[in-house]
């Protein structure tokens, strides 16, 4: 497989993952994704931002989130996210330390 085809396939897989999380599984909370998988929609938007920045494209966190979510993050949160429980918050501390703080 040539590099261009590989890149196109990887991009298609990313678009499918994004659509699945944004359109089909809006019920899945970011905190649950993070606690179970070690990443969430915000991580995906951050990785998008980091890839842009590495290529010299200036993009901040909010811009990347709006691109990924297709709307301001505050609008997504209001429409689809619920308040986290104490147990979810406690598990998040561990998941964040293990997956984000370490890079």
Steps between C-alpha positions, in 0.01 A plus 500: 500500500636842412521782755221707344256208513597427861443865594161500328396181680614637836307823435189302405526295820534822705196653330300185572605503867408867527159443338434204726578700815325818384192363323431146613621498861430844640377315810854392586646752741854630447590410857391139444707480180800635687453270796457189285718566195748762616384757243186696416367744243705779659815290458419450133456874453828562687683253276354683199627830643844355569523363144407842363752677725776256397435604141524870580123557505404717794201351679400525864304252709162667444548520122592131486201406714263699280639327190470157660159552662359698207382765746634686802591250771268675746205428267594130471541475875161658567327269252673169572701489821364442848651581837763246600450294813753496781608150393551614140706800617717281720564251219575793267787617722672166448418478128621854438826443691565174314410621151532876473750619758753252362438621147 
